[in-house]
């Protein structure tokens, strides 16, 4: 359910750009992201750092798009977000702080070298996603870009997570007393 909640603004952006134009869709995405954060705050639920970053970037880049009537800013927004996430993970690793391990260590135990590889694989993934966004944004129509943003971005993320899960499966062990074949 959280996954759908996270993609709410992107889905609304996609619908709005199909009906209207990129400027209306941008306003819808800004409003949807503000509504997400407001909803969480009113329910006294934590707002994750990724959502705060997304809110700041959509307000800045979306706001510039609307104010200047220049779609370039909103086309760059996903790339900036991807590269920000990748930079945070890379910066953490350089400071000897593995943020992927900090997020996932409660769910799995991995050798240190595997945590490092996992972290750097996410850095590379975010870097490549940023490049892919720019390629699609500046070589195809706005509607194709919006389709890529929603379905391509979500699909590639899902594929990336599935492949990682398959690669990490050999490091997963059953809980004591919960052995296979029982």
C-alpha positions as CSV (number, residue, x, y, z in Angstrom):
1,X,0.0,0.0,0.0
2,X,2.9,2.4,0.8
3,X,4.2,1.7,-2.7
4,X,1.0,3.0,-4.2
5,X,0.9,6.0,-1.8
6,X,4.5,6.9,-3.0
7,X,3.4,6.9,-6.6
8,X,0.2,8.9,-6.1
9,X,1.6,12.2,-7.4
10,X,3.2,10.5,-10.4
11,X,0.0,8.7,-11.3
12,X,-2.0,11.9,-11.0
13,X,0.6,13.7,-13.1
14,X,0.3,11.0,-15.7
15,X,-3.5,11.3,-15.8
16,X,-3.4,15.1,-15.9
17,X,-0.9,15.3,-18.8
18,X,-3.1,12.9,-20.8
19,X,-6.1,15.2,-20.4
20,X,-4.6,18.6,-20.3
21,X,-0.9,19.7,-20.7
22,X,2.4,19.6,-18.8
23,X,1.6,22.8,-16.9
24,X,-1.7,21.6,-15.5
25,X,-0.1,18.2,-14.8
26,X,2.8,20.0,-12.9
27,X,0.3,21.9,-10.8
28,X,-1.5,18.6,-10.0
29,X,1.7,16.9,-9.0
30,X,2.6,19.8,-6.7
31,X,-0.8,19.7,-5.1
32,X,-0.7,15.9,-4.8
33,X,2.7,15.9,-3.1
34,X,1.6,18.7,-0.7
35,X,-1.6,16.7,0.0
36,X,0.6,13.5,0.8
37,X,2.7,15.4,3.3
38,X,-0.3,17.1,4.8
39,X,-2.1,13.8,5.2
40,X,0.8,12.2,7.0
41,X,1.3,15.2,9.3
42,X,-2.4,15.4,10.2
43,X,-2.4,11.7,11.0
44,X,0.8,12.2,13.1
45,X,2.7,9.8,10.9
46,X,6.4,10.2,10.1
47,X,7.2,11.9,6.8
48,X,10.2,10.0,5.3
49,X,13.2,12.0,4.2
50,X,12.7,10.9,0.6
51,X,9.2,12.4,0.7
52,X,10.5,15.7,2.1
53,X,13.1,15.7,-0.6
54,X,10.5,15.0,-3.3
55,X,8.3,17.7,-1.9
56,X,11.1,20.3,-2.0
57,X,12.1,19.3,-5.5
58,X,8.6,19.3,-6.9
59,X,7.8,22.7,-5.3
60,X,11.0,24.2,-6.6
61,X,11.2,22.7,-10.1
62,X,7.4,22.6,-10.6
63,X,7.1,26.1,-9.3
64,X,9.8,27.3,-11.8
65,X,8.0,25.4,-14.6
66,X,4.7,27.2,-13.8
67,X,6.2,30.6,-13.0
68,X,8.4,30.7,-16.1
69,X,6.1,28.6,-18.3
70,X,9.2,26.5,-19.2
71,X,8.7,22.7,-19.1
72,X,12.5,22.2,-18.9
73,X,12.4,22.4,-15.1
74,X,9.8,19.7,-14.6
75,X,11.5,17.5,-17.2
76,X,14.7,17.6,-15.1
77,X,12.9,17.0,-11.8
78,X,13.1,13.2,-11.8
79,X,16.8,13.3,-12.7
80,X,17.6,15.7,-9.9
81,X,15.7,13.5,-7.5
82,X,17.4,10.3,-8.7
83,X,20.8,11.9,-8.6
84,X,20.2,13.4,-5.2
85,X,19.3,9.9,-3.8
86,X,22.4,8.4,-5.5
87,X,24.6,11.2,-4.1
88,X,23.3,10.7,-0.6
89,X,24.0,7.0,-0.8
90,X,27.5,7.5,-2.3
91,X,28.3,10.3,0.2
92,X,27.3,8.0,3.0
93,X,29.5,5.2,1.7
94,X,32.4,7.6,1.4
95,X,31.9,8.6,5.1
96,X,31.8,4.9,6.0
97,X,28.0,5.0,6.6
98,X,26.0,2.5,4.5
99,X,22.5,3.9,4.4
100,X,21.1,0.9,2.6
101,X,22.2,-1.3,5.5
102,X,20.8,1.3,8.0
103,X,17.4,1.0,6.2
104,X,17.3,-2.8,5.7
105,X,19.5,-4.4,8.4
106,X,16.4,-5.2,10.5
107,X,15.0,-7.3,7.6
108,X,18.2,-9.2,6.6
109,X,21.7,-10.0,7.7
110,X,24.4,-9.7,5.1
111,X,28.2,-9.8,5.1
112,X,29.7,-6.3,5.0
113,X,31.1,-6.6,1.5
114,X,27.5,-7.5,0.3
115,X,26.1,-4.5,2.0
116,X,28.7,-2.3,0.3
117,X,27.9,-3.8,-3.1
118,X,24.1,-3.4,-2.5
119,X,24.7,0.3,-1.6
120,X,26.8,0.9,-4.7
121,X,24.3,-0.9,-6.9
122,X,21.6,1.5,-5.8
123,X,24.0,4.4,-6.5
124,X,24.5,3.1,-10.0
125,X,20.8,2.5,-10.5
126,X,19.9,6.0,-9.5
127,X,22.6,7.5,-11.8
128,X,21.3,5.4,-14.7
129,X,17.7,6.3,-14.0
130,X,18.6,10.0,-14.1
131,X,20.3,9.5,-17.5
132,X,17.3,7.5,-18.8
133,X,14.9,10.2,-17.7
134,X,16.9,12.9,-19.5
135,X,17.1,10.7,-22.7
136,X,13.3,10.1,-22.7
137,X,12.4,13.7,-21.6
138,X,14.4,15.4,-24.4
139,X,13.9,12.9,-27.2
140,X,10.2,12.0,-27.0
141,X,6.9,13.7,-26.5
142,X,5.7,14.9,-23.0
143,X,3.1,12.1,-22.9
144,X,5.6,9.4,-23.7
145,X,7.9,10.9,-21.1
146,X,5.1,10.8,-18.5
147,X,4.3,7.2,-19.4
148,X,8.0,6.3,-19.0
149,X,8.1,8.2,-15.7
150,X,5.2,6.2,-14.3
151,X,5.4,2.8,-15.8
152,X,9.0,2.7,-17.0
153,X,10.4,4.1,-13.7
154,X,8.2,1.9,-11.6
155,X,8.8,-1.1,-13.8
156,X,12.6,-0.7,-13.8
157,X,12.6,-0.2,-10.0
158,X,10.6,-3.3,-9.5
159,X,12.8,-5.3,-11.9
160,X,15.9,-4.0,-10.1
161,X,14.5,-5.0,-6.7
162,X,13.5,-8.5,-8.0
163,X,17.0,-9.1,-9.5
164,X,18.6,-7.9,-6.2
165,X,16.3,-10.2,-4.2
166,X,17.3,-13.1,-6.3
167,X,21.0,-12.3,-5.9
168,X,20.6,-11.8,-2.1
169,X,18.5,-15.0,-1.6
170,X,21.6,-17.1,-1.0
171,X,22.3,-14.9,2.1
172,X,18.8,-15.4,3.6
173,X,18.4,-17.9,6.3
174,X,15.3,-19.2,8.0
175,X,14.6,-18.2,11.5
176,X,15.8,-20.8,14.1
177,X,13.0,-23.4,14.7
178,X,11.5,-22.6,11.3
179,X,13.6,-24.8,9.1
180,X,12.5,-25.8,5.6
181,X,10.8,-29.2,5.1
182,X,8.9,-29.1,8.4
